[in-house]
Amino acid sequence: MHRLPTRIKQLEMTYDLVDLTADQLLNLLGDEFKQWADGKRPSRTSKADA
């Protein structure tokens, strides 16, 4: 998830993000963040689980 701030900064160079709807922003974020739009969080496995 650490890439989100970088991606937002990239989009701010081209788009006025304040004027976008949530759906428009999610579409601009791309497939990398689609799992978050679907309400699914990426699974994280800890070393204790492995």
Contacts in CASP RR format, 6 or more apart in sequence:
PFRMAT RR
TARGET T0000
AUTHOR 0000-0000-0000
METHOD contacts of the structure
MODEL  1
MHRLPTRIKQLEMTYDLVDLTADQLLNLLGDEFKQWADGKRPSRTSKADA
1 36 0 8 1.000
1 42 0 8 1.000
3 32 0 8 1.000
4 29 0 8 1.000
4 33 0 8 1.000
7 29 0 8 1.000
7 32 0 8 1.000
7 33 0 8 1.000
8 17 0 8 1.000
11 17 0 8 1.000
11 25 0 8 1.000
11 28 0 8 1.000
11 29 0 8 1.000
15 28 0 8 1.000
17 25 0 8 1.000
20 28 0 8 1.000
26 33 0 8 1.000
26 34 0 8 1.000
26 37 0 8 1.000
29 37 0 8 1.000
35 41 0 8 1.000
35 42 0 8 1.000
END
